Amino acid sequence: MHVSGDCPADVEEYAKERIGAALRFARGPVLHARVRITHHDDPAVDLPVVAQANLDVNGRPVRSQVRARTDREALDLLKDRLRNQLQHRLRRAVGHWEDRRGRGALPAGGRPPGEVHEWRHGDPPTRRPPYFPRPPEERRIIRRKTFTLDTCTVDEAVFDMEAMDYDFHLFTELGTEQDSVLYRTGSGDYRLAQVQPRPDALATHAAPVTVSETPAPVLSADEAVQRMAAFDYPFLFYVDRERGRGAVLYHRYDGHYGLITPADDGG
């Protein structure tokens, strides 16, 4: 296990002990484990220590991240978060698919018979991350990430979101070829928003998911910032007016914003 960051030797040893205990719950050999501890100097940030674990579990990446006031508190939280992720969340993601496949995979559209779910765009995910309550007029986009979106099914998106400990996951849905964002509701259910929703055209999947019937709003980045400030969403999925692609604006730990956009086709 590799531990990086500006931390004393006793914290490094504590990290190896705590995270090593969580790794016993991995389903398969852990080929690589890296823990990074980052300290933020902004005195306004209540939780200045970020601890992140990145694993290679038999060839599949797994990520977990927490924030805390001290190094040891962060490592305790990371150990519990990672153990829960390895022991419960990933196994549940696979388990309920297998259970449903035993009864037949869900059809395109994906709503289980007899299950009624209300979908409201803007509902917060189940694990809304803590962030500094910076006044809206002070917020800026200070991090931009661009990458090629995976084209995959809802099932694959669920697994990736759980494995990487994301609050939401931006991807291209295989059946509709639509830029889409998957997230969890406050009750833990999966929900999907799309650029132009086509729930009946989703690729066959087993994970139960409800789909927004509302197209993503078409906005500029500045307009997205204004909407986030007005409604205080944890994140906002929208269509970038200039590029015509789905994008996600989200709250960072420091109260500013991050922006995720797809790379150009072939980029």
C-alpha positions as CSV (number, residue, x, y, z in Angstrom):
1,M,0.0,0.0,0.0
2,H,1.3,3.4,-1.0
3,V,0.4,6.5,1.2
4,S,1.1,9.9,-0.2
5,G,0.6,13.5,1.1
6,D,2.2,15.7,3.6
7,C,1.7,13.6,6.7
8,P,4.0,12.4,9.5
9,A,5.2,8.8,9.7
10,D,2.8,7.9,12.5
11,V,-0.2,9.0,10.3
12,E,1.2,6.9,7.4
13,E,1.4,3.8,9.6
14,Y,-2.1,4.5,10.9
15,A,-3.4,4.8,7.3
16,K,-1.9,1.4,6.4
17,E,-3.4,-0.2,9.5
18,R,-6.9,1.3,9.0
19,I,-7.2,0.9,5.3
20,G,-5.6,-2.6,5.4
21,A,-8.5,-3.7,7.7
22,A,-11.1,-2.6,5.2
23,L,-9.3,-4.4,2.3
24,R,-10.2,-7.8,3.9
25,F,-13.7,-7.2,2.6
26,A,-12.7,-7.0,-1.1
27,R,-14.2,-9.5,-3.5
28,G,-11.0,-10.6,-5.1
29,P,-7.3,-9.9,-4.7
30,V,-6.3,-6.2,-4.2
31,L,-3.5,-5.7,-6.7
32,H,-2.7,-2.1,-5.7
33,A,-3.9,0.3,-3.0
34,R,-3.0,4.0,-2.8
35,V,-4.1,6.4,-0.1
36,R,-3.7,10.1,-0.5
37,I,-4.2,12.7,2.3
38,T,-4.6,16.3,1.3
39,H,-4.7,19.3,3.6
40,H,-6.5,22.5,2.6
41,D,-5.3,25.8,4.1
42,D,-8.5,27.8,3.7
43,P,-9.5,28.6,7.3
44,A,-13.2,28.9,6.2
45,V,-13.3,25.2,5.3
46,D,-14.7,23.2,8.2
47,L,-13.4,19.9,7.0
48,P,-9.9,20.7,5.7
49,V,-8.5,17.1,5.4
50,V,-9.4,15.0,2.4
51,A,-8.5,11.3,2.4
52,Q,-8.9,9.3,-0.7
53,A,-8.3,5.6,-1.4
54,N,-7.8,4.2,-4.9
55,L,-7.7,0.4,-5.3
56,D,-7.2,-2.1,-8.0
57,V,-9.4,-5.1,-7.1
58,N,-8.6,-7.9,-9.5
59,G,-8.3,-5.4,-12.4
60,R,-11.3,-3.3,-11.5
61,P,-10.8,0.2,-10.0
62,V,-12.4,1.2,-6.8
63,R,-12.3,4.7,-5.2
64,S,-13.5,6.1,-2.0
65,Q,-13.1,9.6,-0.5
66,V,-14.0,11.4,2.8
67,R,-13.5,14.8,4.4
68,A,-12.7,15.4,8.1
69,R,-11.1,17.8,10.6
70,T,-8.0,15.7,11.3
71,D,-5.8,13.1,9.6
72,R,-6.9,10.3,12.0
73,E,-10.5,11.2,11.9
74,A,-10.4,11.2,8.1
75,L,-8.7,7.7,8.0
76,D,-11.3,6.3,10.4
77,L,-14.1,7.6,8.2
78,L,-12.3,6.3,5.1
79,K,-11.9,2.9,6.6
80,D,-15.6,2.7,7.4
81,R,-16.7,4.1,4.0
82,L,-14.4,1.8,2.1
83,R,-15.5,-1.3,4.1
84,N,-19.2,-0.5,3.5
85,Q,-18.4,0.1,-0.2
86,L,-16.6,-3.3,-0.6
87,Q,-18.9,-5.3,1.7
88,H,-22.3,-3.9,0.9
89,R,-22.7,-1.5,-1.9
90,L,-20.9,-3.3,-4.6
91,R,-22.3,-6.7,-3.6
92,R,-25.8,-5.2,-3.5
93,A,-25.3,-3.7,-6.9
94,V,-24.4,-7.1,-8.3
95,G,-26.7,-9.1,-6.2
96,H,-30.0,-7.4,-7.1
97,W,-29.1,-7.6,-10.8
98,E,-28.6,-11.4,-10.4
99,D,-31.8,-11.7,-8.4
100,R,-33.8,-9.9,-11.1
101,R,-32.1,-11.7,-13.9
102,G,-33.2,-14.9,-12.3
103,R,-36.8,-13.6,-12.8
104,G,-35.9,-12.1,-16.2
105,A,-34.1,-8.8,-16.8
106,L,-36.2,-5.6,-16.9
107,P,-37.4,-4.5,-20.3
108,A,-36.3,-1.3,-22.0
109,G,-37.6,1.5,-19.8
110,G,-36.6,-0.5,-16.7
111,R,-39.4,0.1,-14.3
112,P,-40.3,-3.0,-12.3
113,P,-43.9,-4.1,-12.5
114,G,-45.9,-2.8,-9.5
115,E,-43.3,-0.3,-8.4
116,V,-44.3,3.3,-8.5
117,H,-41.6,6.0,-8.2
118,E,-42.0,9.8,-8.5
119,W,-39.2,11.5,-10.3
120,R,-38.5,15.2,-9.7
121,H,-35.5,16.8,-11.4
122,G,-33.3,18.5,-8.8
123,D,-33.8,16.0,-6.0
124,P,-30.5,15.7,-4.1
125,P,-28.5,12.5,-4.1
126,T,-28.6,10.3,-1.0
127,R,-25.0,11.3,0.0
128,R,-25.0,15.0,-0.4
129,P,-21.4,16.0,0.3
130,P,-20.6,18.7,2.9
131,Y,-19.4,21.9,1.4
132,F,-18.6,25.3,2.8
133,P,-21.7,27.6,2.5
134,R,-20.0,30.2,0.4
135,P,-22.3,33.1,-0.6
136,P,-23.6,32.6,-4.1
137,E,-22.0,35.9,-5.3
138,E,-18.6,34.6,-4.4
139,R,-18.9,31.2,-6.1
140,R,-16.8,30.5,-9.2
141,I,-16.0,27.5,-11.4
142,I,-12.5,26.7,-10.3
143,R,-12.1,23.2,-11.6
144,R,-13.0,21.9,-15.1
145,K,-12.7,18.3,-16.1
146,T,-13.2,17.0,-19.7
147,F,-13.1,13.3,-20.6
148,T,-14.5,10.9,-23.1
149,L,-17.7,9.5,-21.7
150,D,-18.2,5.8,-21.4
151,T,-21.0,4.3,-23.6
152,C,-22.6,1.7,-21.4
153,T,-25.9,0.3,-20.0
154,V,-27.6,1.5,-16.8
155,D,-26.3,-1.6,-15.0
156,E,-22.7,-0.8,-15.9
157,A,-23.2,2.9,-14.9
158,V,-24.6,1.8,-11.5
159,F,-21.5,-0.4,-10.8
160,D,-19.1,2.3,-11.9
161,M,-20.8,4.9,-9.7
162,E,-20.7,2.6,-6.7
163,A,-17.1,1.4,-7.4
164,M,-15.8,5.0,-7.8
165,D,-17.9,6.4,-4.9
166,Y,-19.5,9.1,-7.0
167,D,-22.5,11.0,-6.0
168,F,-23.5,11.1,-9.7
169,H,-22.1,9.5,-12.9
170,L,-22.1,11.2,-16.3
171,F,-22.1,8.7,-19.2
172,T,-23.6,8.0,-22.6
173,E,-26.5,5.5,-22.3
174,L,-26.0,2.6,-24.8
175,G,-29.6,2.2,-26.1
176,T,-30.6,5.8,-26.6
177,E,-27.0,7.1,-27.3
178,Q,-28.0,10.1,-25.0
179,D,-25.7,11.9,-22.6
180,S,-27.1,10.9,-19.2
181,V,-26.5,11.3,-15.5
182,L,-27.2,8.6,-13.0
183,Y,-27.6,9.4,-9.3
184,R,-29.3,8.2,-6.1
185,T,-32.3,9.8,-4.4
186,G,-32.6,10.4,-0.7
187,S,-34.2,7.0,-0.3
188,G,-31.3,5.3,-2.2
189,D,-33.1,4.6,-5.4
190,Y,-31.4,5.2,-8.7
191,R,-32.6,7.9,-11.1
192,L,-31.6,8.9,-14.6
193,A,-31.7,12.2,-16.4
194,Q,-31.0,12.5,-20.1
195,V,-30.5,15.2,-22.7
196,Q,-33.7,14.1,-24.5
197,P,-35.3,11.4,-22.3
198,R,-36.2,8.2,-24.1
199,P,-37.1,5.7,-21.3
200,D,-38.6,3.1,-23.6
201,A,-35.4,3.0,-25.7
202,L,-32.9,2.3,-22.9
203,A,-30.8,-0.7,-23.3
204,T,-32.1,-3.7,-21.4
205,H,-31.0,-3.5,-17.8
206,A,-31.7,-5.2,-14.5
207,A,-31.1,-2.3,-12.0
208,P,-34.4,-0.6,-11.1
209,V,-34.2,3.1,-12.2
210,T,-36.7,5.9,-12.7
211,V,-36.2,8.3,-15.5
212,S,-36.8,12.0,-15.7
213,E,-39.4,12.9,-18.3
214,T,-38.0,16.5,-18.5
215,P,-35.3,17.2,-21.1
216,A,-32.1,18.7,-19.7
217,P,-32.1,22.6,-19.9
218,V,-30.0,24.2,-22.5
219,L,-27.7,26.7,-20.8
220,S,-24.3,28.4,-21.0
221,A,-21.9,27.8,-18.1
222,D,-22.7,31.2,-16.7
223,E,-26.4,30.5,-16.8
224,A,-25.8,27.1,-15.1
225,V,-24.0,28.9,-12.3
226,Q,-26.9,31.3,-11.9
227,R,-29.4,28.5,-11.7
228,M,-27.3,26.6,-9.2
229,A,-27.1,29.7,-7.0
230,A,-30.9,30.2,-7.3
231,F,-31.9,26.7,-6.3
232,D,-28.8,25.5,-4.4
233,Y,-28.8,22.1,-6.1
234,P,-25.9,19.7,-5.1
235,F,-25.3,19.4,-8.9
236,L,-27.0,20.4,-12.2
237,F,-27.2,18.4,-15.3
238,Y,-27.7,20.5,-18.4
239,V,-26.9,20.8,-22.2
240,D,-24.0,23.1,-23.0
241,R,-25.5,25.6,-25.5
242,E,-22.2,26.0,-27.4
243,R,-21.3,22.3,-27.7
244,G,-24.7,20.6,-27.6
245,R,-23.5,18.0,-25.1
246,G,-24.5,17.1,-21.6
247,A,-22.5,18.7,-18.8
248,V,-22.6,18.6,-15.0
249,L,-22.0,21.6,-12.7
250,Y,-21.4,20.5,-9.1
251,H,-20.6,21.9,-5.6
252,R,-17.0,21.4,-4.4
253,Y,-16.0,21.0,-0.8
254,D,-14.9,24.7,-0.6
255,G,-18.3,26.1,-1.8
256,H,-17.1,26.8,-5.3
257,Y,-18.1,24.8,-8.4
258,G,-16.6,22.1,-10.6
259,L,-17.7,21.5,-14.2
260,I,-17.6,18.2,-16.0
261,T,-17.9,18.2,-19.8
262,P,-17.5,15.4,-22.4
263,A,-14.5,15.4,-24.7
264,D,-15.2,16.1,-28.4
265,D,-16.0,12.9,-30.4
266,G,-12.7,11.2,-31.1
267,G,-11.0,13.3,-28.4
